[in-house]
Amino acid sequence: MQRLILAFIVSTVFPVLPGSSSGPIQSGVMETRSRKLAGAEAIDCGAVQIKQDPASATSCALNAFANKRPFYVRYYVHNIDSEVAGGFAYDKKGNLSALVFDSAGFAAESLRKGSRLVDRRHIIIEPCPQPIALRKSRRGRLTCFPISRRNLMSAEWW
C-alpha cells in the first residue's frame, strides 16, 4: 500500500509521458473486474484518463448510487514504473467496493482485513466502510474512505 501512496504522490509531480496509455489497464483488466463486481446490468460511468476531468464520470456514479442503480467507474493515475488505477463498483445488493490496480502487482501482506487480491495479484478489492458514505474527493474523484485513511483511495490522497 505504501507503494501506491508513493505512486500517487509521484503522479502529481511528473507530467504524463507520451504513449503511456497502453498496457494491462487499457487492455481491459480493470474494466472487466469492475463490470464483474457490479453486474451485467450496471451502468458504465466511464474510465477517466490521466489528466482528464473526472466530473462527468463522478457525477454519473453519484447519480446511479443515489438511485440505487449498479454502476462502475475507473480513474487512471500516472506513475513512473507501472500503471495504476482506482475505481468503484456498486452492485444491485448494495455492496460498494473500491478497486486498486497496479500493473506491477501487490504482495498479499499488504492486504487489509476484508480485502482480497485478484487478477494475478494486480487488483485489490476492498469493501467500503459501513454505512457507505460515497462522495467526491477534493480532486473530483469518488471516495468512500475517511480522510485519515492513508491509501490511494482515501479522500486525502485521491
TIVO-2410 file (N, C-alpha, C; in nm, 3 decimals):
# residues 158
REC num residu      c1      c2      c3 atome chaine
REC   1      M   0.083  -0.118   0.000     N      A
REC   1      M   0.000   0.000   0.000    CA      A
REC   1      M   0.088   0.125   0.000     C      A
REC   2      Q   0.204   0.117   0.065     N      A
REC   2      Q   0.295   0.232   0.065    CA      A
REC   2      Q   0.341   0.264  -0.076     C      A
REC   3      R   0.356   0.161  -0.158     N      A
REC   3      R   0.395   0.183  -0.297    CA      A
REC   3      R   0.287   0.264  -0.371     C      A
REC   4      L   0.159   0.234  -0.341     N      A
REC   4      L   0.050   0.308  -0.403    CA      A
REC   4      L   0.050   0.455  -0.361     C      A
REC   5      I   0.075   0.478  -0.236     N      A
REC   5      I   0.080   0.616  -0.187    CA      A
REC   5      I   0.192   0.691  -0.258     C      A
REC   6      L   0.309   0.628  -0.266     N      A
REC   6      L   0.422   0.690  -0.336    CA      A
REC   6      L   0.387   0.713  -0.483     C      A
REC   7      A   0.324   0.615  -0.546     N      A
REC   7      A   0.286   0.629  -0.687    CA      A
REC   7      A   0.192   0.746  -0.707     C      A
REC   8      F   0.098   0.763  -0.616     N      A
REC   8      F   0.004   0.873  -0.629    CA      A
REC   8      F   0.073   1.008  -0.610     C      A
REC   9      I   0.162   1.017  -0.511     N      A
REC   9      I   0.235   1.142  -0.488    CA      A
REC   9      I   0.321   1.175  -0.609     C      A
REC  10      V   0.392   1.076  -0.661     N      A
REC  10      V   0.477   1.097  -0.778    CA      A
REC  10      V   0.393   1.140  -0.898     C      A
REC  11      S   0.273   1.083  -0.911     N      A
REC  11      S   0.189   1.113  -1.026    CA      A
REC  11      S   0.144   1.259  -1.029     C      A
REC  12      T   0.142   1.324  -0.916     N      A
REC  12      T   0.102   1.464  -0.914    CA      A
REC  12      T   0.217   1.557  -0.946     C      A
REC  13      V   0.340   1.506  -0.946     N      A
REC  13      V   0.458   1.588  -0.969    CA      A
REC  13      V   0.508   1.578  -1.113     C      A
REC  14      F   0.506   1.458  -1.171     N      A
REC  14      F   0.561   1.436  -1.304    CA      A
REC  14      F   0.454   1.446  -1.411     C      A
REC  15      P   0.488   1.499  -1.529     N      A
REC  15      P   0.391   1.509  -1.638    CA      A
REC  15      P   0.361   1.372  -1.698     C      A
REC  16      V   0.253   1.366  -1.773     N      A
REC  16      V   0.217   1.244  -1.843    CA      A
REC  16      V   0.317   1.220  -1.955     C      A
REC  17      L   0.362   1.098  -1.966     N      A
REC  17      L   0.457   1.063  -2.071    CA      A
REC  17      L   0.383   1.026  -2.198     C      A
REC  18      P   0.430   1.070  -2.315     N      A
REC  18      P   0.365   1.032  -2.440    CA      A
REC  18      P   0.363   0.880  -2.455     C      A
REC  19      G   0.252   0.830  -2.503     N      A
REC  19      G   0.240   0.687  -2.527    CA      A
REC  19      G   0.224   0.603  -2.402     C      A
REC  20      S   0.191   0.664  -2.288     N      A
REC  20      S   0.182   0.589  -2.164    CA      A
REC  20      S   0.047   0.523  -2.145     C      A
REC  21      S  -0.039   0.526  -2.245     N      A
REC  21      S  -0.175   0.475  -2.227    CA      A
REC  21      S  -0.192   0.330  -2.270     C      A
REC  22      S  -0.085   0.258  -2.302     N      A
REC  22      S  -0.103   0.119  -2.339    CA      A
REC  22      S  -0.062   0.028  -2.224     C      A
REC  23      G  -0.114  -0.092  -2.223     N      A
REC  23      G  -0.079  -0.186  -2.118    CA      A
REC  23      G  -0.200  -0.254  -2.061     C      A
REC  24      P  -0.185  -0.322  -1.945     N      A
REC  24      P  -0.293  -0.402  -1.888    CA      A
REC  24      P  -0.421  -0.324  -1.858     C      A
REC  25      I  -0.409  -0.200  -1.811     N      A
REC  25      I  -0.531  -0.124  -1.781    CA      A
REC  25      I  -0.608  -0.102  -1.910     C      A
REC  26      Q  -0.538  -0.057  -2.012     N      A
REC  26      Q  -0.604  -0.029  -2.139    CA      A
REC  26      Q  -0.658  -0.155  -2.205     C      A
REC  27      S  -0.599  -0.269  -2.176     N      A
REC  27      S  -0.647  -0.392  -2.238    CA      A
REC  27      S  -0.769  -0.447  -2.167     C      A
REC  28      G  -0.811  -0.386  -2.059     N      A
REC  28      G  -0.938  -0.420  -2.000    CA      A
REC  28      G  -0.941  -0.491  -1.867     C      A
REC  29      V  -0.829  -0.512  -1.802     N      A
REC  29      V  -0.829  -0.584  -1.675    CA      A
REC  29      V  -0.916  -0.513  -1.571     C      A
REC  30      M  -0.898  -0.383  -1.557     N      A
REC  30      M  -0.973  -0.306  -1.457    CA      A
REC  30      M  -1.122  -0.300  -1.494     C      A
REC  31      E  -1.152  -0.278  -1.621     N      A
REC  31      E  -1.292  -0.272  -1.664    CA      A
REC  31      E  -1.362  -0.406  -1.644     C      A
REC  32      T  -1.295  -0.513  -1.682     N      A
REC  32      T  -1.354  -0.646  -1.669    CA      A
REC  32      T  -1.387  -0.678  -1.524     C      A
REC  33      R  -1.294  -0.653  -1.433     N      A
REC  33      R  -1.317  -0.683  -1.292    CA      A
REC  33      R  -1.427  -0.592  -1.235     C      A
REC  34      S  -1.426  -0.464  -1.271     N      A
REC  34      S  -1.528  -0.370  -1.223    CA      A
REC  34      S  -1.667  -0.414  -1.267     C      A
REC  35      R  -1.679  -0.448  -1.395     N      A
REC  35      R  -1.808  -0.491  -1.450    CA      A
REC  35      R  -1.854  -0.621  -1.384     C      A
REC  36      K  -1.762  -0.713  -1.360     N      A
REC  36      K  -1.797  -0.840  -1.295    CA      A
REC  36      K  -1.851  -0.815  -1.153     C      A
REC  37      L  -1.789  -0.724  -1.081     N      A
REC  37      L  -1.836  -0.693  -0.945    CA      A
REC  37      L  -1.972  -0.624  -0.945     C      A
REC  38      A  -1.991  -0.530  -1.037     N      A
REC  38      A  -2.115  -0.452  -1.040    CA      A
REC  38      A  -2.232  -0.528  -1.101     C      A
REC  39      G  -2.203  -0.619  -1.192     N      A
REC  39      G  -2.309  -0.696  -1.255    CA      A
REC  39      G  -2.334  -0.653  -1.399     C      A
REC  40      A  -2.396  -0.742  -1.474     N      A
REC  40      A  -2.418  -0.721  -1.617    CA      A
REC  40      A  -2.506  -0.600  -1.647     C      A
REC  41      E  -2.598  -0.568  -1.557     N      A
REC  41      E  -2.690  -0.456  -1.581    CA      A
REC  41      E  -2.635  -0.321  -1.533     C      A
REC  42      A  -2.515  -0.321  -1.483     N      A
REC  42      A  -2.455  -0.199  -1.427    CA      A
REC  42      A  -2.428  -0.092  -1.533     C      A
REC  43      I  -2.436   0.031  -1.490     N      A
REC  43      I  -2.403   0.146  -1.574    CA      A
REC  43      I  -2.252   0.163  -1.574     C      A
REC  44      D  -2.193   0.174  -1.692     N      A
REC  44      D  -2.051   0.204  -1.704    CA      A
REC  44      D  -2.037   0.356  -1.702     C      A
REC  45      C  -1.995   0.411  -1.590     N      A
REC  45      C  -1.981   0.556  -1.578    CA      A
REC  45      C  -1.851   0.608  -1.639     C      A
REC  46      G  -1.770   0.520  -1.689     N      A
REC  46      G  -1.654   0.563  -1.765    CA      A
REC  46      G  -1.521   0.533  -1.702     C      A
REC  47      A  -1.420   0.561  -1.784     N      A
REC  47      A  -1.280   0.545  -1.745    CA      A
REC  47      A  -1.214   0.681  -1.763     C      A
REC  48      V  -1.179   0.744  -1.653     N      A
REC  48      V  -1.119   0.877  -1.657    CA      A
REC  48      V  -0.969   0.861  -1.682     C      A
REC  49      Q  -0.925   0.911  -1.795     N      A
REC  49      Q  -0.785   0.900  -1.833    CA      A
REC  49      Q  -0.700   0.999  -1.751     C      A
REC  50      I  -0.570   0.979  -1.757     N      A
REC  50      I  -0.476   1.066  -1.686    CA      A
REC  50      I  -0.496   1.210  -1.733     C      A
REC  51      K  -0.506   1.300  -1.639     N      A
REC  51      K  -0.525   1.445  -1.663    CA      A
REC  51      K  -0.661   1.481  -1.720     C      A
REC  52      Q  -0.753   1.387  -1.733     N      A
REC  52      Q  -0.888   1.414  -1.782    CA      A
REC  52      Q  -0.974   1.461  -1.665     C      A
REC  53      D  -1.068   1.550  -1.691     N      A
REC  53      D  -1.160   1.598  -1.589    CA      A
REC  53      D  -1.252   1.482  -1.547     C      A
REC  54      P  -1.257   1.450  -1.418     N      A
REC  54      P  -1.339   1.337  -1.373    CA      A
REC  54      P  -1.486   1.372  -1.347     C      A
REC  55      A  -1.525   1.497  -1.368     N      A
REC  55      A  -1.658   1.544  -1.328    CA      A
REC  55      A  -1.772   1.459  -1.385     C      A
REC  56      S  -1.770   1.430  -1.512     N      A
REC  56      S  -1.880   1.355  -1.575    CA      A
REC  56      S  -1.892   1.213  -1.519     C      A
REC  57      A  -1.781   1.143  -1.509     N      A
REC  57      A  -1.782   1.006  -1.457    CA      A
REC  57      A  -1.824   1.003  -1.310     C      A
REC  58      T  -1.773   1.096  -1.233     N      A
REC  58      T  -1.808   1.103  -1.091    CA      A
REC  58      T  -1.955   1.135  -1.072     C      A
REC  59      S  -2.007   1.228  -1.150     N      A
REC  59      S  -2.149   1.264  -1.143    CA      A
REC  59      S  -2.237   1.145  -1.180     C      A
REC  60      C  -2.200   1.073  -1.284     N      A
REC  60      C  -2.275   0.954  -1.325    CA      A
REC  60      C  -2.281   0.854  -1.210     C      A
REC  61      A  -2.168   0.829  -1.147     N      A
REC  61      A  -2.163   0.730  -1.038    CA      A
REC  61      A  -2.244   0.777  -0.918     C      A
REC  62      L  -2.232   0.903  -0.882     N      A
REC  62      L  -2.309   0.955  -0.768    CA      A
REC  62      L  -2.459   0.948  -0.794     C      A
REC  63      N  -2.501   0.979  -0.918     N      A
REC  63      N  -2.644   0.971  -0.953    CA      A
REC  63      N  -2.693   0.827  -0.949     C      A
REC  64      A  -2.614   0.735  -1.003     N      A
REC  64      A  -2.652   0.594  -1.000    CA      A
REC  64      A  -2.663   0.545  -0.856     C      A
REC  65      F  -2.566   0.582  -0.772     N      A
REC  65      F  -2.567   0.541  -0.632    CA      A
REC  65      F  -2.689   0.597  -0.560     C      A
REC  66      A  -2.721   0.724  -0.583     N      A
REC  66      A  -2.837   0.787  -0.518    CA      A
REC  66      A  -2.967   0.717  -0.558     C      A
REC  67      N  -2.970   0.662  -0.678     N      A
REC  67      N  -3.090   0.592  -0.727    CA      A
REC  67      N  -3.081   0.440  -0.710     C      A
REC  68      K  -2.979   0.397  -0.635     N      A
REC  68      K  -2.958   0.255  -0.605    CA      A
REC  68      K  -2.947   0.168  -0.732     C      A
REC  69      R  -2.881   0.224  -0.833     N      A
REC  69      R  -2.859   0.152  -0.959    CA      A
REC  69      R  -2.713   0.108  -0.964     C      A
REC  70      P  -2.687  -0.017  -1.000     N      A
REC  70      P  -2.549  -0.066  -1.010    CA      A
REC  70      P  -2.468   0.018  -1.109     C      A
REC  71      F  -2.341   0.038  -1.077     N      A
REC  71      F  -2.251   0.114  -1.163    CA      A
REC  71      F  -2.108   0.072  -1.139     C      A
REC  72      Y  -2.020   0.115  -1.230     N      A
REC  72      Y  -1.876   0.105  -1.209    CA      A
REC  72      Y  -1.808   0.221  -1.277     C      A
REC  73      V  -1.695   0.261  -1.220     N      A
REC  73      V  -1.619   0.376  -1.271    CA      A
REC  73      V  -1.471   0.351  -1.243     C      A
REC  74      R  -1.384   0.397  -1.334     N      A
REC  74      R  -1.240   0.381  -1.316    CA      A
REC  74      R  -1.169   0.514  -1.335     C      A
REC  75      Y  -1.062   0.534  -1.258     N      A
REC  75      Y  -0.979   0.654  -1.265    CA      A
REC  75      Y  -0.833   0.610  -1.281     C      A
REC  76      Y  -0.770   0.649  -1.391     N      A
REC  76      Y  -0.631   0.612  -1.415    CA      A
REC  76      Y  -0.539   0.718  -1.356     C      A
REC  77      V  -0.429   0.675  -1.297     N      A
REC  77      V  -0.335   0.763  -1.229    CA      A
REC  77      V  -0.197   0.743  -1.290     C      A
REC  78      H  -0.127   0.852  -1.319     N      A
REC  78      H   0.008   0.842  -1.376    CA      A
REC  78      H   0.106   0.790  -1.271     C      A
REC  79      N   0.198   0.707  -1.317     N      A
REC  79      N   0.302   0.652  -1.231    CA      A
REC  79      N   0.426   0.632  -1.318     C      A
REC  80      I   0.543   0.630  -1.257     N      A
REC  80      I   0.668   0.618  -1.333    CA      A
REC  80      I   0.693   0.477  -1.384     C      A
REC  81      D   0.680   0.378  -1.295     N      A
REC  81      D   0.723   0.243  -1.331    CA      A
REC  81      D   0.613   0.140  -1.347     C      A
REC  82      S   0.488   0.179  -1.332     N      A
REC  82      S   0.378   0.086  -1.351    CA      A
REC  82      S   0.250   0.164  -1.378     C      A
REC  83      E   0.151   0.094  -1.431     N      A
REC  83      E   0.020   0.155  -1.450    CA      A
REC  83      E  -0.059   0.141  -1.321     C      A
REC  84      V  -0.129   0.248  -1.282     N      A
REC  84      V  -0.205   0.249  -1.159    CA      A
REC  84      V  -0.344   0.305  -1.187     C      A
REC  85      A  -0.445   0.243  -1.128     N      A
REC  85      A  -0.582   0.293  -1.142    CA      A
REC  85      A  -0.658   0.261  -1.014     C      A
REC  86      G  -0.763   0.337  -0.993     N      A
REC  86      G  -0.854   0.312  -0.883    CA      A
REC  86      G  -0.995   0.318  -0.938     C      A
REC  87      G  -1.088   0.260  -0.869     N      A
REC  87      G  -1.226   0.265  -0.916    CA      A
REC  87      G  -1.322   0.211  -0.812     C      A
REC  88      F  -1.449   0.213  -0.849     N      A
REC  88      F  -1.555   0.165  -0.762    CA      A
REC  88      F  -1.655   0.084  -0.841     C      A
REC  89      A  -1.712  -0.015  -0.775     N      A
REC  89      A  -1.817  -0.098  -0.834    CA      A
REC  89      A  -1.927  -0.114  -0.730     C      A
REC  90      Y  -2.051  -0.085  -0.771     N      A
REC  90      Y  -2.168  -0.093  -0.684    CA      A
REC  90      Y  -2.265  -0.193  -0.746     C      A
REC  91      D  -2.305  -0.294  -0.668     N      A
REC  91      D  -2.393  -0.397  -0.723    CA      A
REC  91      D  -2.537  -0.380  -0.676     C      A
REC  92      K  -2.628  -0.461  -0.732     N      A
REC  92      K  -2.771  -0.448  -0.702    CA      A
REC  92      K  -2.806  -0.487  -0.558     C      A
REC  93      K  -2.714  -0.554  -0.488     N      A
REC  93      K  -2.737  -0.589  -0.348    CA      A
REC  93      K  -2.696  -0.476  -0.253     C      A
REC  94      G  -2.640  -0.368  -0.308     N      A
REC  94      G  -2.599  -0.254  -0.226    CA      A
REC  94      G  -2.455  -0.260  -0.178     C      A
REC  95      N  -2.375  -0.350  -0.235     N      A
REC  95      N  -2.233  -0.360  -0.199    CA      A
REC  95      N  -2.151  -0.263  -0.282     C      A
REC  96      L  -2.072  -0.181  -0.215     N      A
REC  96      L  -1.983  -0.088  -0.284    CA      A
REC  96      L  -1.839  -0.129  -0.254     C      A
REC  97      S  -1.765  -0.156  -0.361     N      A
REC  97      S  -1.626  -0.199  -0.347    CA      A
REC  97      S  -1.533  -0.101  -0.415     C      A
REC  98      A  -1.419  -0.076  -0.350     N      A
REC  98      A  -1.312   0.002  -0.411    CA      A
REC  98      A  -1.214  -0.096  -0.473     C      A
REC  99      L  -1.163  -0.061  -0.590     N      A
REC  99      L  -1.064  -0.143  -0.658    CA      A
REC  99      L  -0.939  -0.059  -0.680     C      A
REC 100      V  -0.824  -0.119  -0.658     N      A
REC 100      V  -0.697  -0.054  -0.688    CA      A
REC 100      V  -0.617  -0.148  -0.775     C      A
REC 101      F  -0.571  -0.099  -0.890     N      A
REC 101      F  -0.493  -0.177  -0.985    CA      A
REC 101      F  -0.351  -0.124  -0.990     C      A
REC 102      D  -0.254  -0.216  -0.994     N      A
REC 102      D  -0.115  -0.180  -1.019    CA      A
REC 102      D  -0.058  -0.287  -1.111     C      A
REC 103      S  -0.005  -0.246  -1.227     N      A
REC 103      S   0.048  -0.343  -1.323    CA      A
REC 103      S   0.167  -0.419  -1.266     C      A
REC 104      A   0.234  -0.364  -1.166     N      A
REC 104      A   0.347  -0.432  -1.102    CA      A
REC 104      A   0.299  -0.538  -1.002     C      A
REC 105      G   0.174  -0.532  -0.964     N      A
REC 105      G   0.117  -0.629  -0.871    CA      A
REC 105      G   0.134  -0.588  -0.725     C      A
REC 106      F   0.075  -0.666  -0.638     N      A
REC 106      F   0.075  -0.642  -0.495    CA      A
REC 106      F   0.122  -0.766  -0.421     C      A
REC 107      A   0.173  -0.745  -0.301     N      A
REC 107      A   0.206  -0.855  -0.211    CA      A
REC 107      A   0.084  -0.882  -0.124     C      A
REC 108      A   0.057  -1.007  -0.098     N      A
REC 108      A  -0.059  -1.043  -0.016    CA      A
REC 108      A  -0.050  -0.982   0.123     C      A
REC 109      E   0.072  -0.958   0.171     N      A
REC 109      E   0.091  -0.899   0.304    CA      A
REC 109      E   0.036  -0.757   0.313     C      A
REC 110      S   0.015  -0.691   0.199     N      A
REC 110      S  -0.032  -0.552   0.200    CA      A
REC 110      S  -0.183  -0.541   0.214     C      A
REC 111      L  -0.253  -0.655   0.218     N      A
REC 111      L  -0.399  -0.652   0.226    CA      A
REC 111      L  -0.448  -0.615   0.365     C      A
REC 112      R  -0.553  -0.535   0.367     N      A
REC 112      R  -0.622  -0.503   0.492    CA      A
REC 112      R  -0.728  -0.611   0.516     C      A
REC 113      K  -0.776  -0.619   0.637     N      A
REC 113      K  -0.879  -0.715   0.672    CA      A
REC 113      K  -1.003  -0.688   0.585     C      A
REC 114      G  -1.056  -0.794   0.527     N      A
REC 114      G  -1.175  -0.782   0.442    CA      A
REC 114      G  -1.143  -0.758   0.295     C      A
REC 115      S  -1.018  -0.731   0.263     N      A
REC 115      S  -0.977  -0.708   0.124    CA      A
REC 115      S  -0.937  -0.839   0.060     C      A
REC 116      R  -0.936  -0.839  -0.073     N      A
REC 116      R  -0.889  -0.958  -0.143    CA      A
REC 116      R  -0.807  -0.918  -0.265     C      A
REC 117      L  -0.718  -1.006  -0.302     N      A
REC 117      L  -0.627  -0.984  -0.413    CA      A
REC 117      L  -0.670  -1.075  -0.528     C      A
REC 118      V  -0.690  -1.016  -0.647     N      A
REC 118      V  -0.739  -1.092  -0.762    CA      A
REC 118      V  -0.660  -1.055  -0.888     C      A
REC 119      D  -0.694  -1.122  -0.996     N      A
REC 119      D  -0.635  -1.094  -1.127    CA      A
REC 119      D  -0.483  -1.095  -1.125     C      A
REC 120      R  -0.431  -1.212  -1.087     N      A
REC 120      R  -0.286  -1.235  -1.082    CA      A
REC 120      R  -0.214  -1.133  -0.994     C      A
REC 121      R  -0.280  -1.098  -0.883     N      A
REC 121      R  -0.224  -1.006  -0.783    CA      A
REC 121      R  -0.211  -0.862  -0.832     C      A
REC 122      H  -0.290  -0.826  -0.934     N      A
REC 122      H  -0.284  -0.690  -0.986    CA      A
REC 122      H  -0.395  -0.600  -0.932     C      A
REC 123      I  -0.500  -0.657  -0.876     N      A
REC 123      I  -0.612  -0.577  -0.825    CA      A
REC 123      I  -0.642  -0.615  -0.681     C      A
REC 124      I  -0.654  -0.512  -0.598     N      A
REC 124      I  -0.703  -0.528  -0.461    CA      A
REC 124      I  -0.847  -0.479  -0.461     C      A
REC 125      I  -0.936  -0.559  -0.404     N      A
REC 125      I  -1.076  -0.520  -0.387    CA      A
REC 125      I  -1.100  -0.502  -0.238     C      A
REC 126      E  -1.150  -0.387  -0.202     N      A
REC 126      E  -1.177  -0.358  -0.061    CA      A
REC 126      E  -1.318  -0.304  -0.046     C      A
REC 127      P  -1.398  -0.364   0.042     N      A
REC 127      P  -1.533  -0.311   0.061    CA      A
REC 127      P  -1.528  -0.174   0.129     C      A
REC 128      C  -1.622  -0.087   0.090     N      A
REC 128      C  -1.630   0.044   0.155    CA      A
REC 128      C  -1.684   0.027   0.296     C      A
REC 129      P  -1.638   0.112   0.388     N      A
REC 129      P  -1.686   0.104   0.526    CA      A
REC 129      P  -1.838   0.128   0.533     C      A
REC 130      Q  -1.900   0.063   0.631     N      A
REC 130      Q  -2.044   0.079   0.655    CA      A
REC 130      Q  -2.067   0.178   0.767     C      A
REC 131      P  -2.167   0.261   0.765     N      A
REC 131      P  -2.254   0.283   0.650    CA      A
REC 131      P  -2.177   0.351   0.537     C      A
REC 132      I  -2.218   0.324   0.415     N      A
REC 132      I  -2.147   0.379   0.299    CA      A
REC 132      I  -2.168   0.530   0.291     C      A
REC 133      A  -2.057   0.600   0.276     N      A
REC 133      A  -2.058   0.746   0.259    CA      A
REC 133      A  -1.983   0.779   0.131     C      A
REC 134      L  -2.047   0.757   0.017     N      A
REC 134      L  -1.984   0.784  -0.112    CA      A
REC 134      L  -1.991   0.933  -0.140     C      A
REC 135      R  -1.877   0.991  -0.177     N      A
REC 135      R  -1.871   1.136  -0.201    CA      A
REC 135      R  -1.755   1.168  -0.293     C      A
REC 136      K  -1.751   1.294  -0.334     N      A
REC 136      K  -1.642   1.343  -0.419    CA      A
REC 136      K  -1.522   1.379  -0.334     C      A
REC 137      S  -1.404   1.342  -0.381     N      A
REC 137      S  -1.281   1.382  -0.314    CA      A
REC 137      S  -1.245   1.524  -0.358     C      A
REC 138      R  -1.141   1.579  -0.301     N      A
REC 138      R  -1.101   1.715  -0.337    CA      A
REC 138      R  -1.051   1.723  -0.482     C      A
REC 139      R  -1.017   1.611  -0.542     N      A
REC 139      R  -0.973   1.608  -0.683    CA      A
REC 139      R  -1.086   1.572  -0.778     C      A
REC 140      G  -1.206   1.557  -0.726     N      A
REC 140      G  -1.322   1.531  -0.810    CA      A
REC 140      G  -1.350   1.384  -0.838     C      A
REC 141      R  -1.272   1.295  -0.779     N      A
REC 141      R  -1.296   1.152  -0.794    CA      A
REC 141      R  -1.383   1.104  -0.679     C      A
REC 142      L  -1.431   0.981  -0.688     N      A
REC 142      L  -1.510   0.925  -0.580    CA      A
REC 142      L  -1.422   0.874  -0.467     C      A
REC 143      T  -1.478   0.873  -0.348     N      A
REC 143      T  -1.415   0.805  -0.236    CA      A
REC 143      T  -1.525   0.763  -0.139     C      A
REC 144      C  -1.496   0.661  -0.062     N      A
REC 144      C  -1.588   0.617   0.044    CA      A
REC 144      C  -1.511   0.601   0.175     C      A
REC 145      F  -1.384   0.638   0.171     N      A
REC 145      F  -1.298   0.619   0.288    CA      A
REC 145      F  -1.277   0.750   0.364     C      A
REC 146      P  -1.253   0.741   0.494     N      A
REC 146      P  -1.228   0.859   0.576    CA      A
REC 146      P  -1.101   0.932   0.533     C      A
REC 147      I  -1.095   1.059   0.565     N      A
REC 147      I  -0.979   1.140   0.532    CA      A
REC 147      I  -0.854   1.089   0.601     C      A
REC 148      S  -0.865   1.039   0.720     N      A
REC 148      S  -0.748   0.995   0.796    CA      A
REC 148      S  -0.683   0.869   0.740     C      A
REC 149      R  -0.751   0.800   0.652     N      A
REC 149      R  -0.701   0.675   0.599    CA      A
REC 149      R  -0.596   0.701   0.491     C      A
REC 150      R  -0.477   0.652   0.509     N      A
REC 150      R  -0.367   0.678   0.416    CA      A
REC 150      R  -0.354   0.566   0.313     C      A
REC 151      N  -0.436   0.573   0.210     N      A
REC 151      N  -0.420   0.482   0.097    CA      A
REC 151      N  -0.463   0.557  -0.028     C      A
REC 152      L  -0.442   0.497  -0.143     N      A
REC 152      L  -0.469   0.564  -0.270    CA      A
REC 152      L  -0.613   0.611  -0.282     C      A
REC 153      M  -0.707   0.540  -0.222     N      A
REC 153      M  -0.848   0.572  -0.239    CA      A
REC 153      M  -0.904   0.666  -0.132     C      A
REC 154      S  -0.825   0.708  -0.036     N      A
REC 154      S  -0.877   0.795   0.069    CA      A
REC 154      S  -0.897   0.935   0.015     C      A
REC 155      A  -0.985   1.010   0.079     N      A
REC 155      A  -1.016   1.145   0.035    CA      A
REC 155      A  -0.894   1.236   0.040     C      A
REC 156      E  -0.804   1.209   0.132     N      A
REC 156      E  -0.685   1.292   0.149    CA      A
REC 156      E  -0.590   1.281   0.030     C      A
REC 157      W  -0.574   1.160  -0.023     N      A
REC 157      W  -0.478   1.138  -0.132    CA      A
REC 157      W  -0.543   1.138  -0.267     C      A
REC 158      W  -0.664   1.093  -0.276     N      A
REC 158      W  -0.734   1.066  -0.401    CA      A
REC 158      W  -0.794   1.190  -0.455     C      A
***
